[in-house]
Amino acid sequence: RAPPPAAVMLSPGSVPSGLAGRRTWRRSCTAEELRARRRECEAALRSARRLQQLVSKRLLQEDVLIDDISIGTGGGTTAPFSEQEVSELLRNSHKGTEERVKSLRRLRWALQHKETQQTFIRLESSMRILIGLFTSNLADLQMEAARCLHELSYSEDPEVVEACLPATSYLLTYLSGHSTTLTELCLYTLGNLAAETKIVKKHLLPQGIIPALASCMQSPHLAVQEGAGYALSQLLQSKEATEEIIPLVLDSGLSQQMLRLVCSNLDQGMGVAVEFSWCLHYIICSRVNNSLLISQRTLPTLVRLLLALASTMTTTPVEGLELLVCPVVRCVSNLLAEEETCGGELQAEPECLLRAVFVFIRNFLPKHFFIVQECLWLLNNLTADDPTLCSVLLGLDLFPSLLQLLHCQKASELVGDSTNWGWDWDIGSGAACSCCTAVRAKSGFLADRTWG
């Protein structure tokens, strides 16, 4: 008896690219070590964002403040600055170079307090003075002013964020500068500004943020590429992205560039691949033009990447690999849900992909259960309405591994959702069939359920 139609599940698309909370780094850390530490925190936040509509921002603190300024363990100052103190710092910013830099450092330290942020934006000409220092031809002064803007962009207060609007054109201009550090800082500042308010996005699009990010994607510096991925992901996950942003990105031909960055330079770090895999995920979930992505052979390319990652896991443990596996699995799963996708897209790779999925399940359970969830969604979409692949699953002796998940309370419901055999369909083992039927009954799975 043929199995009933199986549901095709779309993975949820609300996971961010970023981390929350302030962090203070020790002097001995290198920039690469700091980026690695930031990425270590992303797994928990991405997992949380999958179920909650959280705004994600990043605060770069890769430098050490002057010796006479102490930072508390929580990353904040001891007390907010008064209006008089902030005014004094702004006045001192007009003095000699050394005094100006020192004053800006103290201002940046003070801006970690939301009360000081409000005080600053309400002072007359404060933002004009800061932008003037940001456009200075003195590198140290310019960098400190940029860090002040970055601190403001990290604010959760929409008024503070919107007060930074006059600086956006300059932030975009300096993306094409010669300083990699300044370019990276500007990218994360723009990404933070674009995270919350619709008015900021409407301000950035006419100013040419998409072409500017496209240029940064071609940078030879990985830090700049990663920053561009973060800023772009902040734009793509907004509510208005489907109508206003994603069409511009696709028309600019950036999807192929993203795919290239996802699959390259993994030996030098996964940061770039992680950011742009989430960008692809947001585009695919929007379903604006998945036919274009399919025609660009996005699906087989990402499948080959998953096979390579699974092969790596079987030989060498890689810390933080789940950060890349999660969005790539989602991309593949959701592309498989498209009607335009046919079996020929995968050619001879479905069996290898099945094996790779179970490599991920075995390695990420139970520490990273959310990856198991993603893999079971992929398994569902891979075997949906395809008895041949279901038979392959049994022939590869992988089904026992699936049954083992029944011992996990969380996974048992997902197994019921992800197995595409009918209630009475003979899958070659009476015990396995009874187990599958019981799990389906327990989970209450509806055949027409979709995940979006």
Solvent accessible surface area in square Angstrom, and as a share of the most:
residue,aa,sasa,rsa
1,R,219,0.80
2,A,83,0.65
3,P,30,0.19
4,P,65,0.41
5,P,105,0.66
6,A,16,0.12
7,A,6,0.05
8,V,49,0.28
9,M,0,0.00
10,L,34,0.17
11,S,1,0.01
12,P,24,0.15
13,G,29,0.28
14,S,19,0.12
15,V,1,0.00
16,P,0,0.00
17,S,0,0.00
18,G,0,0.00
19,L,6,0.03
20,A,71,0.55
21,G,40,0.38
22,R,63,0.23
23,R,80,0.29
24,T,65,0.38
25,W,23,0.08
26,R,162,0.59
27,R,167,0.61
28,S,92,0.59
29,C,20,0.12
30,T,77,0.45
31,A,46,0.36
32,E,88,0.39
33,E,84,0.38
34,L,3,0.02
35,R,31,0.11
36,A,39,0.30
37,R,70,0.26
38,R,4,0.02
39,R,32,0.12
40,E,121,0.54
41,C,46,0.28
42,E,1,0.00
43,A,15,0.11
44,A,77,0.59
45,L,27,0.14
46,R,4,0.01
47,S,30,0.20
48,A,36,0.28
49,R,24,0.09
50,R,22,0.08
51,L,141,0.70
52,Q,95,0.42
53,Q,149,0.66
54,L,57,0.28
55,V,81,0.46
56,S,2,0.01
57,K,11,0.04
58,R,1,0.00
59,L,11,0.06
60,L,20,0.10
61,Q,15,0.07
62,E,57,0.26
63,D,38,0.20
64,V,65,0.37
65,L,16,0.08
66,I,27,0.14
67,D,131,0.68
68,D,90,0.47
69,I,14,0.07
70,S,82,0.53
71,I,48,0.25
72,G,33,0.32
73,T,155,0.90
74,G,62,0.60
75,G,0,0.00
76,G,24,0.23
77,T,14,0.08
78,T,122,0.71
79,A,52,0.40
80,P,61,0.38
81,F,23,0.10
82,S,56,0.36
83,E,105,0.47
84,Q,143,0.63
85,E,82,0.37
86,V,0,0.00
87,S,25,0.16
88,E,72,0.32
89,L,13,0.07
90,L,12,0.06
91,R,131,0.48
92,N,19,0.10
93,S,1,0.01
94,H,123,0.55
95,K,111,0.47
96,G,49,0.47
97,T,68,0.39
98,E,148,0.66
99,E,68,0.31
100,R,57,0.21
101,V,16,0.09
102,K,79,0.34
103,S,3,0.02
104,L,2,0.01
105,R,71,0.26
106,R,71,0.26
107,L,2,0.01
108,R,13,0.05
109,W,22,0.08
110,A,0,0.00
111,L,0,0.00
112,Q,12,0.05
113,H,43,0.19
114,K,143,0.61
115,E,83,0.37
116,T,0,0.00
117,Q,3,0.01
118,Q,32,0.14
119,T,32,0.19
120,F,0,0.00
121,I,37,0.19
122,R,174,0.63
123,L,27,0.14
124,E,160,0.72
125,S,40,0.26
126,S,2,0.01
127,M,22,0.10
128,R,162,0.59
129,I,28,0.14
130,L,0,0.00
131,I,17,0.09
132,G,43,0.41
133,L,9,0.05
134,F,0,0.00
135,T,51,0.30
136,S,21,0.14
137,N,148,0.76
138,L,71,0.36
139,A,77,0.60
140,D,96,0.50
141,L,0,0.00
142,Q,25,0.11
143,M,30,0.13
144,E,3,0.02
145,A,0,0.00
146,A,2,0.01
147,R,48,0.18
148,C,0,0.00
149,L,2,0.01
150,H,3,0.02
151,E,4,0.02
152,L,0,0.00
153,S,0,0.00
154,Y,24,0.09
155,S,5,0.03
156,E,153,0.69
157,D,37,0.19
158,P,67,0.42
159,E,99,0.45
160,V,1,0.00
161,V,0,0.00
162,E,66,0.29
163,A,27,0.21
164,C,2,0.01
165,L,24,0.12
166,P,78,0.49
167,A,0,0.00
168,T,0,0.00
169,S,47,0.30
170,Y,88,0.34
171,L,2,0.01
172,L,18,0.09
173,T,84,0.49
174,Y,45,0.17
175,L,13,0.07
176,S,95,0.61
177,G,38,0.36
178,H,196,0.87
179,S,48,0.31
180,T,44,0.26
181,T,76,0.44
182,L,11,0.06
183,T,6,0.03
184,E,11,0.05
185,L,11,0.06
186,C,1,0.00
187,L,0,0.00
188,Y,0,0.00
189,T,2,0.01
190,L,0,0.00
191,G,0,0.00
192,N,0,0.00
193,L,1,0.00
194,A,1,0.00
195,A,22,0.17
196,E,57,0.26
197,T,18,0.10
198,K,101,0.43
199,I,84,0.43
200,V,0,0.00
201,K,5,0.02
202,K,102,0.43
203,H,68,0.30
204,L,0,0.00
205,L,33,0.16
206,P,110,0.69
207,Q,67,0.30
208,G,22,0.21
209,I,1,0.01
210,I,7,0.04
211,P,90,0.57
212,A,21,0.16
213,L,0,0.00
214,A,17,0.13
215,S,70,0.45
216,C,6,0.04
217,M,0,0.00
218,Q,131,0.58
219,S,18,0.11
220,P,118,0.74
221,H,90,0.40
222,L,49,0.25
223,A,14,0.11
224,V,6,0.03
225,Q,11,0.05
226,E,7,0.03
227,G,0,0.00
228,A,0,0.00
229,G,0,0.00
230,Y,0,0.00
231,A,1,0.01
232,L,0,0.00
233,S,0,0.00
234,Q,4,0.02
235,L,0,0.00
236,L,5,0.02
237,Q,38,0.17
238,S,21,0.13
239,K,199,0.84
240,E,25,0.11
241,A,3,0.02
242,T,63,0.37
243,E,147,0.66
244,E,55,0.25
245,I,0,0.00
246,I,2,0.01
247,P,42,0.26
248,L,80,0.40
249,V,0,0.00
250,L,13,0.07
251,D,122,0.63
252,S,61,0.39
253,G,38,0.37
254,L,10,0.05
255,S,2,0.01
256,Q,103,0.46
257,Q,34,0.15
258,M,0,0.00
259,L,17,0.09
260,R,114,0.42
261,L,1,0.00
262,V,0,0.00
263,C,47,0.28
264,S,33,0.21
265,N,53,0.27
266,L,49,0.25
267,D,132,0.68
268,Q,110,0.49
269,G,29,0.28
270,M,31,0.14
271,G,4,0.04
272,V,10,0.06
273,A,1,0.01
274,V,1,0.00
275,E,1,0.01
276,F,0,0.00
277,S,1,0.01
278,W,0,0.00
279,C,0,0.00
280,L,1,0.01
281,H,0,0.00
282,Y,8,0.03
283,I,0,0.00
284,I,1,0.00
285,C,45,0.27
286,S,28,0.18
287,R,121,0.44
288,V,52,0.30
289,N,61,0.31
290,N,7,0.03
291,S,51,0.33
292,L,54,0.27
293,L,1,0.00
294,I,13,0.07
295,S,81,0.53
296,Q,38,0.17
297,R,103,0.38
298,T,3,0.01
299,L,0,0.00
300,P,2,0.01
301,T,29,0.17
302,L,1,0.01
303,V,0,0.00
304,R,115,0.42
305,L,12,0.06
306,L,0,0.00
307,L,39,0.19
308,A,54,0.41
309,L,9,0.05
310,A,5,0.04
311,S,66,0.42
312,T,51,0.30
313,M,28,0.13
314,T,88,0.51
315,T,107,0.62
316,T,75,0.43
317,P,126,0.80
318,V,58,0.33
319,E,147,0.66
320,G,16,0.16
321,L,4,0.02
322,E,15,0.07
323,L,9,0.05
324,L,0,0.00
325,V,0,0.00
326,C,3,0.02
327,P,0,0.00
328,V,0,0.00
329,V,1,0.00
330,R,0,0.00
331,C,1,0.00
332,V,0,0.00
333,S,0,0.00
334,N,3,0.01
335,L,0,0.00
336,L,29,0.14
337,A,16,0.12
338,E,17,0.07
339,E,168,0.75
340,E,93,0.42
341,T,23,0.14
342,C,81,0.49
343,G,63,0.61
344,G,49,0.47
345,E,27,0.12
346,L,8,0.04
347,Q,126,0.56
348,A,91,0.70
349,E,32,0.14
350,P,24,0.15
351,E,82,0.37
352,C,66,0.39
353,L,0,0.00
354,L,0,0.00
355,R,119,0.44
356,A,4,0.03
357,V,0,0.00
358,F,0,0.00
359,V,16,0.09
360,F,0,0.00
361,I,5,0.03
362,R,133,0.48
363,N,76,0.39
364,F,10,0.04
365,L,48,0.24
366,P,115,0.72
367,K,159,0.67
368,H,33,0.15
369,F,43,0.18
370,F,22,0.09
371,I,0,0.00
372,V,0,0.00
373,Q,31,0.14
374,E,1,0.00
375,C,0,0.00
376,L,1,0.01
377,W,4,0.01
378,L,0,0.00
379,L,1,0.01
380,N,0,0.00
381,N,10,0.05
382,L,9,0.05
383,T,3,0.02
384,A,16,0.13
385,D,95,0.49
386,D,45,0.23
387,P,61,0.38
388,T,97,0.56
389,L,17,0.09
390,C,2,0.01
391,S,63,0.41
392,V,30,0.17
393,L,1,0.01
394,L,53,0.26
395,G,62,0.60
396,L,30,0.15
397,D,111,0.58
398,L,11,0.06
399,F,8,0.03
400,P,72,0.45
401,S,24,0.15
402,L,0,0.00
403,L,46,0.23
404,Q,119,0.53
405,L,6,0.03
406,L,43,0.21
407,H,169,0.75
408,C,37,0.22
409,Q,157,0.70
410,K,139,0.59
411,A,0,0.00
412,S,6,0.04
413,E,95,0.42
414,L,18,0.09
415,V,5,0.03
416,G,1,0.01
417,D,9,0.04
418,S,1,0.01
419,T,3,0.02
420,N,8,0.04
421,W,5,0.02
422,G,6,0.06
423,W,125,0.44
424,D,99,0.51
425,W,37,0.13
426,D,109,0.56
427,I,8,0.04
428,G,70,0.67
429,S,48,0.31
430,G,58,0.55
431,A,82,0.64
432,A,7,0.05
433,C,27,0.16
434,S,71,0.46
435,C,37,0.22
436,C,10,0.06
437,T,38,0.22
438,A,60,0.47
439,V,13,0.08
440,R,25,0.09
441,A,65,0.50
442,K,137,0.58
443,S,26,0.16
444,G,43,0.41
445,F,19,0.08
446,L,113,0.56
447,A,62,0.48
448,D,120,0.62
449,R,76,0.28
450,T,93,0.54
451,W,67,0.23
452,G,83,0.80
